[in-house]
Amino acid sequence: MATWTRREIDVRRIDHVLPVPAAGAALYQAMAAAEAHYRRRFGLPSDTVLPDDALRITVTDDAVVIAYEVAVDMPAPAARAVLGQDGGQQ
């Protein structure tokens, strides 16, 4: 007989939403901001290669959504900066 366990994981999805139509440069800026937020959230340096599925991109009729997920009970990094929409500190 197989042995198995059951897990429940609560996740929080963080979305970076770019309304469309938008210029191509705006998409790259939104992706860079989402990547910067992801790196800060997980404490990754800028030279670390991100996993292929770190950021998920979804295209809808009115937006491009760049998202990542974190476990709800995952502690935030000790020193966390407040970031503006462009990824810069406020």
Secondary structure as GFF3:
##gff-version 3
##sequence-region A 1 90
A	DSSP	beta_strand	11	19	.	.	.	ID=ss1
A	DSSP	alpha_helix	24	42	.	.	.	ID=ss2
A	DSSP	beta_strand	56	59	.	.	.	ID=ss3
A	DSSP	beta_strand	63	71	.	.	.	ID=ss4
###
